[in-house]
Amino acid sequence: MMKSTALEPVPSDPAPIRFLRPIQVEALYGLTQKFLAHARGRGDGPPFVKPSPRLVLYAVADLERWLAARRRLSTSDPGPSA
C-alpha cells in the first residue's frame, strides 16, 4: 500500500456535472420547466437527451451554447437569424 504525501494533490470534486434535469436547469438558468417542455415539443429549445421515456436531460455545454447563440446587445437587436 502506498502512503500519501502532503505534496500530492487532493481531488477537490468528483467529475463536474455534465447533465441537468429540467428542474435543475430552471434553478440555475431561469428557463422554466414549462418553457423547456414546450420548446422540446416545438423543436426550438436547447438540445436534450432522453435516455428513458420519462427522463429528460440537458448537457451543460449544450445549454450554454444555446444561450450564447441568443445573446443580444439591446431589446431592438434582432439577432443573427433576422
Summary of the structure (lengths in Angstrom):
residues: 82
radius of gyration: 18.6
end to end distance: 63.6
largest distance: 65.0
contacts: 147
relative contact order: 0.14
helix: 34%
strand: 13%
